Amino acid sequence: MGKTLVRFKGERVERGKPIIDAKGREWDLSVLRAFNYVFIRDEAGLVEGLKLKRMLVCGDMWPVVKEAKKRGLI
């Protein structure tokens, strides 16, 4: 599990406590995600003979859509 941080273009809208990342940047929204990576051994791979075969990212996009609608972006 992990988080995807989202920043919308335009002026920042105050909606409670801002989300601040480890580098001190402010974000508008934080959405939970699940990641699944499948690696294969391949001597042509860039990192110790490994290549990324498949990546799957799962998450709920409705919080992003809801906030974009509130801002009049969609």
Secondary structure, DSSP 8 states (H G I E B T S, - for coil): -EEEEE--SSS----SS-EE-TTS-EESEEEEEEEEEEEEE-TT-TBTTEEEEEEEEEE--HHHHHHHHHTT--
